[in-house]
């Protein structure tokens, strides 16, 4: 039998008593010049009639029963009716971008049918200036967010004249290099981090030594510095609550040049600037709610591994670790906040490189587990958690891209939220811009669209603080 791995089995079981663990992405597109009014209908029809073989990851579904002794296994679907996985939506005339995100939030909250492959795609037209959107969502057990984004962008082309591109769902791999679905060099979600904790937990003496040494080093650093966070050191805020059934989604794009300007002026990385801007927006939002804690919020951030002598499991793809980064939300000076984040992430990169990906992820288990498990208890303590939210930066296409002649105007990742982690912020670089995707539990952050102007405000304040006008 093709067994689900332990964490996949736990996630699909949790769906039955909690909330769906859906991840997704949104492309905003403009039809090619001269396209007729029925262009999106034609795209939808052509997708359904393409007749291409499907990606194997999109052809299986989870199953358990008497025949599996109650354990979860993968079953391959028979003939797949694409009409069950591709849908059309048209927003009402006069619907603005906020209305589109409200629709996507509602779609993102809907559970996926476990009796068939757990993915859905939607073509949404009626947007301003004739634009349309392509929204794809998957359950987290199908593939992680980066694998999903790579699969989606694999159906795109830099050539505006190219047509008959393979569909998102098509099989572009041979049997020998069939993708695994969960492995990648940059994993933006703590659930995927836990996957690698399970994958890389071995009896290796060297790994055990790195874990023990890391625990001691982190404990000492946490006592003496402000850049290293010990386990369960983050303040418990509303983002660490239990979710309700609804989701709130919003997104916006900023020029990449505004963030790159800081890299040379302030001596930090563009990702540091993005993280600092998100921190500034969250600080102001919590201030407006009267809920800003005295202690800094803490984000869990992926860190790629380069130059380390890798273990066997790391050589097979687990080329990332993660770091708990203080966001400096207790600091009023945005420049001071930026430099704290830069110092912490620089320290994190050094430590993850020295310890290796496997040891780094095992060390984080003591922070991840309490954060996502305690909210499920009826009388969970509300004092400290391991982290408050994930902040991830995903590299997207470096040039302008097209989908069968339609220009890709914007790309946004829509990540997963779950009990204990009710807010997720993921950014995606694309050509000369960066898209920010915010997803939250609607009951926890009902005014998530307010984070867009607060992000612009935080960016402007940071520009003024370091002398960039």
C-alpha positions in Angstrom: 0.0 0.0 0.0 1.0 3.6 -0.6 0.9 4.9 3.0 0.5 8.6 3.8 3.4 9.7 5.9 2.6 10.4 9.6 2.2 14.1 9.4 0.0 13.9 6.2 -2.1 11.4 8.0 -2.4 13.7 11.0 -3.3 16.6 8.8 -6.0 14.8 6.9 -7.4 13.5 10.2 -7.4 17.0 11.7 -9.6 18.1 8.8 -12.4 16.0 10.1 -12.5 17.8 13.4 -11.0 21.2 12.6 -10.4 23.3 9.6 -9.2 22.5 6.0 -5.5 23.0 5.5 -5.7 24.5 2.0 -2.9 26.4 0.3 -3.2 28.3 -3.0 -2.0 30.9 -5.4 -3.7 33.6 -7.5 -2.6 34.9 -10.9 -4.1 38.2 -12.1 -4.0 38.3 -15.9 -4.8 40.6 -18.8 -6.1 39.0 -22.0 -3.9 39.3 -25.1 -4.5 42.4 -27.3 -7.5 42.0 -29.5 -9.1 39.2 -27.5 -12.8 38.9 -28.0 -15.3 39.2 -25.1 -15.6 35.5 -24.8 -11.8 35.0 -24.3 -12.0 33.6 -20.7 -14.8 31.2 -21.7 -12.6 30.0 -24.6 -9.7 29.4 -22.2 -12.0 27.5 -19.8 -13.3 25.3 -22.6 -9.8 24.6 -24.1 -8.6 23.6 -20.6 -11.4 21.1 -20.2 -10.9 19.6 -23.7 -7.1 19.5 -23.7 -6.9 15.8 -23.0 -3.4 15.9 -21.6 -2.2 13.3 -19.0 -2.5 14.6 -15.5 0.3 15.3 -13.0 0.4 12.1 -10.9 0.2 14.2 -7.7 -3.2 15.5 -8.9 -4.5 12.0 -9.6 -4.6 10.5 -6.1 -6.7 10.9 -3.0 -6.4 9.9 0.7 -8.4 6.8 1.8 -8.9 4.8 5.0 -11.3 2.1 5.9 -11.6 -1.5 7.0 -9.4 -2.6 4.1 -6.6 -0.4 5.4 -7.1 -1.2 9.1 -8.1 2.4 9.7 -4.8 3.8 8.4 -4.6 6.4 5.7 -3.3 5.4 2.2 -3.1 7.0 -1.2 -5.5 5.7 -3.8 -5.2 6.5 -7.5 -8.3 8.0 -9.0 -9.9 6.4 -12.1 -11.1 8.6 -14.9 -11.0 12.2 -13.7 -13.7 14.6 -14.7 -12.0 18.0 -15.0 -15.3 19.7 -14.6 -15.2 18.6 -11.0 -11.9 20.4 -10.5 -12.2 23.5 -12.8 -14.9 26.0 -12.2 -15.9 29.4 -13.7 -16.8 32.4 -11.6 -17.9 35.9 -12.8 -17.9 38.7 -10.3 -20.9 41.0 -10.3 -20.6 44.3 -12.3 -19.0 47.0 -10.3 -17.2 44.5 -8.0 -13.8 46.0 -7.0 -10.6 44.2 -6.1 -11.7 43.9 -2.5 -14.8 42.0 -3.7 -12.6 39.6 -5.6 -10.5 38.9 -2.5 -13.7 38.3 -0.5 -14.7 35.7 -3.1 -11.3 34.0 -3.0 -11.4 34.0 0.8 -14.7 32.2 0.7 -13.4 29.7 -1.8 -10.2 29.2 0.2 -12.3 28.2 3.3 -14.3 25.5 1.5 -13.2 22.0 2.4 -11.9 19.9 -0.5 -13.7 16.6 -1.2 -11.6 13.7 0.2 -13.3 11.2 -2.2 -11.4 12.6 -5.2 -8.0 14.3 -5.8 -7.9 17.3 -3.4 -7.4 20.3 -5.7 -9.6 22.9 -7.3 -9.0 25.7 -9.9 -11.2 28.7 -10.7 -11.2 31.1 -13.6 -12.7 34.4 -12.4 -13.5 37.2 -14.8 -15.4 40.5 -14.6 -12.5 42.3 -12.9 -11.5 45.9 -13.6 -10.0 46.7 -17.0 -11.0 43.4 -18.4 -8.6 41.5 -16.2 -9.3 37.9 -15.0 -7.9 35.8 -12.2 -6.8 32.2 -12.0 -7.0 30.8 -8.5 -5.7 27.3 -7.7 -6.0 25.6 -4.3 -4.7 22.3 -3.0 -4.8 20.5 0.3 -1.4 20.7 2.0 -1.0 16.9 1.7 -1.0 17.1 -2.1 2.1 19.3 -2.3 3.6 22.2 -0.4 3.2 25.9 -1.4 6.5 26.2 -3.3 5.9 23.0 -5.2 2.5 24.2 -6.1 3.8 27.6 -7.3 6.5 25.9 -9.3 4.0 23.7 -10.9 1.8 26.6 -11.7 4.5 28.8 -13.2 5.7 25.8 -15.2 2.6 26.3 -17.3 3.8 29.9 -18.2 6.0 31.2 -20.9 8.1 34.4 -21.4 7.0 34.4 -25.0 3.8 36.4 -25.5 3.2 34.7 -28.9 3.3 31.2 -27.6 0.0 29.3 -27.4 -1.0 25.8 -26.6 0.9 25.8 -23.3 0.5 22.8 -21.1 -2.2 23.2 -18.4 -1.4 23.5 -14.8 -2.6 20.0 -14.2 -0.7 18.4 -17.0 2.1 15.8 -16.4 5.4 17.5 -17.4 7.6 14.9 -15.7 8.7 11.4 -16.8 8.4 8.4 -14.5 12.1 8.7 -13.5 11.9 12.3 -12.3 8.3 12.3 -11.0 8.1 15.1 -8.3 7.5 14.1 -4.7 5.2 17.0 -3.9 6.7 18.0 -0.6 10.4 18.5 -1.2 11.9 21.8 -2.2 14.7 24.1 -1.4 12.5 26.7 0.2 9.5 25.7 2.3 7.4 28.5 3.7 5.1 26.7 6.0 5.6 25.3 9.5 3.6 22.2 8.6 6.1 21.5 5.8 8.9 22.1 8.3 7.4 19.4 10.5 7.4 17.1 7.5 11.2 17.5 7.3 11.5 17.1 11.1 10.0 13.7 10.6 12.0 12.9 7.5 15.4 13.9 8.9 15.1 12.6 12.4 17.7 9.8 12.4 19.9 8.1 14.9 23.0 9.7 13.6 25.5 10.6 16.3 26.6 13.7 14.4 23.0 14.9 14.1 22.4 14.3 17.8 25.6 16.2 18.7 24.5 19.1 16.6 21.1 19.2 18.2 22.5 19.1 21.8 25.1 21.7 21.0 22.4 23.8 19.3 20.1 23.6 22.3 22.8 24.8 24.6 24.0 27.5 22.3 20.5 28.8 21.7 19.7 28.8 25.4 22.8 30.8 26.2 22.2 33.2 23.3 18.6 33.7 24.3 19.8 34.8 27.7 22.4 37.2 26.5 21.2 38.6 23.2 18.1 40.0 21.4 18.6 38.2 18.1 18.0 34.6 19.3 14.7 33.4 20.6 14.4 30.4 22.9 11.4 28.1 22.6 8.0 29.4 23.7 9.3 33.0 24.1 6.8 34.8 21.9 3.8 36.7 23.4 0.4 35.0 22.9 -1.7 37.3 20.7 -4.9 36.9 18.8 -3.0 35.3 15.9 -2.4 32.3 18.1 -6.1 31.6 18.7 -8.3 28.8 17.4 -9.8 29.3 14.0 -13.4 29.6 12.9 -14.7 28.3 9.6 -14.2 31.5 7.5 -11.1 33.0 5.9 -10.1 36.6 5.0 -7.7 37.1 2.1 -6.1 40.2 0.7 -3.0 41.0 -1.4 -1.2 43.8 -3.1 2.0 44.5 -5.1 4.8 46.9 -4.6 7.8 47.8 -6.8 10.8 45.7 -6.0 13.0 48.8 -6.4 11.7 50.3 -3.2 12.9 47.3 -1.2 16.2 47.0 -3.1 17.1 50.6 -2.4 17.5 49.6 1.3 19.9 46.8 0.5 22.6 49.3 -0.5 21.6 52.2 1.7 21.1 50.3 5.0 23.4 47.3 4.4 20.7 44.7 4.7 19.0 42.3 2.3 15.8 43.0 0.4 14.1 40.2 2.3 15.1 41.8 5.6 13.3 45.0 4.4 10.2 43.1 3.4 10.1 41.4 6.8 10.6 44.8 8.6 7.8 46.3 6.6 5.4 43.5 7.6 6.5 43.9 11.2 5.7 47.6 11.0 2.3 46.9 9.6 1.5 44.3 12.3 2.8 46.7 15.0 0.5 49.4 13.9 -2.5 47.1 13.5 -2.0 45.8 17.0 -1.7 49.3 18.3 -5.0 50.2 16.6 -6.6 47.3 18.4 -5.1 48.2 21.7 -3.4 44.8 21.8 0.3 45.5 21.2 2.3 43.3 23.6 5.4 44.6 25.4 7.4 41.7 24.1 8.3 41.5 20.4 6.3 39.3 18.1 8.3 36.4 16.7 8.1 35.1 13.1 9.2 31.7 11.9 11.2 32.2 8.7 12.7 29.6 6.3 16.5 29.7 5.8 18.2 28.0 2.8 21.3 26.0 3.5 24.5 26.5 1.4 28.0 25.4 1.9 27.2 22.8 4.7 28.4 19.2 4.5 25.0 17.7 4.1 23.6 14.5 5.6 22.1 11.9 3.2 18.5 13.1 3.9 19.6 16.7 3.2 21.2 15.8 -0.1 17.9 14.3 -1.1 16.2 17.7 -1.0 15.8 19.0 2.6 18.0 22.0 1.8 16.4 24.4 4.2 16.1 25.1 7.9 14.2 27.8 9.7 14.8 30.5 12.3 12.7 32.3 14.9 13.1 36.0 14.1 12.1 38.7 16.6 10.2 41.4 14.6 10.9 44.3 16.9 7.3 45.2 17.3 8.2 46.5 20.7 10.5 49.1 19.1 9.0 52.4 17.8 11.9 53.3 15.5 11.4 51.5 12.2 15.2 51.7 11.4 16.0 50.0 14.7 13.4 47.4 13.9 15.0 46.7 10.5 18.5 46.3 11.9 17.2 43.9 14.6 15.6 41.8 12.0 18.8 41.9 9.9 21.0 40.9 12.8 18.7 38.1 13.8 18.4 36.7 10.2 22.1 37.0 9.7 22.7 35.0 12.9 20.0 32.5 11.8 21.7 31.9 8.5 25.0 31.3 10.2 23.5 28.9 12.8 21.4 26.9 10.3 24.5 26.6 8.0 26.6 25.4 10.9 24.1 22.9 12.3 22.7 21.7 9.1 19.1 21.6 8.0 18.1 18.4 9.9 19.4 19.6 13.3 18.0 23.1 12.7 14.5 21.7 12.1 14.6 19.3 15.0 15.6 22.2 17.3 12.5 24.1 16.2 10.1 21.2 17.0 9.9 22.4 20.6 8.6 25.8 19.3 6.3 24.6 16.5 4.5 21.8 18.4 3.2 23.9 21.3 2.1 26.7 19.0 -0.1 24.5 16.8 -1.2 22.0 19.4 -2.1 24.0 22.5 -5.0 26.0 20.9 -6.8 22.6 20.4 -7.0 22.1 24.2 -10.1 23.5 25.9 -8.1 25.2 28.7 -4.9 26.1 26.9 -2.6 28.6 28.7 -2.5 32.0 26.9 0.9 33.2 28.2 3.6 32.3 25.7 3.9 30.5 22.3 6.8 29.4 20.1 6.1 32.0 17.4 3.2 34.3 16.3 3.1 33.8 12.5 5.2 32.6 9.5 6.7 35.2 7.2 8.1 33.7 4.0 9.6 35.1 0.8 9.2 32.9 -2.3 11.2 33.6 -5.4 9.0 33.8 -8.5 9.7 34.3 -12.2 12.4 36.9 -12.9 10.8 38.2 -16.1 7.4 39.0 -17.4 5.4 35.9 -18.1 2.4 34.9 -20.2 -0.2 32.2 -20.2 -1.3 31.4 -23.8 -0.8 35.0 -24.6 -2.5 36.5 -21.5 0.0 38.7 -19.6 0.6 37.7 -15.9 0.1 41.1 -14.2 0.4 39.9 -10.5 1.3 36.7 -8.6 0.2 36.1 -5.0 0.7 33.1 -2.8 -2.3 32.3 -0.5 -0.9 30.1 2.3 -2.5 27.9 5.0 -3.7 29.0 8.4 -4.7 26.7 11.2 -5.3 26.6 14.9 -2.5 28.5 16.7 -1.5 30.2 13.5 -4.4 32.3 12.3 -2.3 34.7 10.2 0.1 33.9 7.4 2.1 36.4 5.3 3.9 35.2 2.2 5.5 37.3 -0.5 6.4 36.4 -4.0 8.9 38.2 -6.2 7.9 38.5 -9.8 9.8 40.5 -12.5 10.3 44.0 -11.0 7.7 43.7 -8.2 6.8 41.9 -5.1 3.4 40.5 -4.2 2.3 40.3 -0.6 -0.4 37.7 0.2 -2.2 37.9 3.6 -4.5 35.2 4.7 -6.2 35.0 8.2 -9.1 33.6 10.0 -11.9 36.0 9.5 -13.0 35.8 13.1 -9.4 36.6 14.2 -8.6 39.4 11.7 -11.9 40.5 10.2 -10.3 43.7 8.8 -7.4 42.0 7.0 -7.7 44.5 4.1 -6.5 47.2 6.5 -3.1 45.5 6.4 -2.5 46.8 2.8 -2.5 50.5 3.6 -0.6 49.7 6.8 2.0 48.0 4.8 2.4 51.0 2.5 2.6 53.2 5.7 5.3 51.0 7.2 7.3 51.1 4.0 7.1 54.9 3.7 8.1 55.3 7.4 11.1 53.1 6.9 12.1 55.0 3.8 12.0 58.2 5.8 13.8 56.7 8.7 16.8 55.7 6.6 16.8 58.8 4.4 15.2 57.4 1.2 12.6 59.7 -0.2 
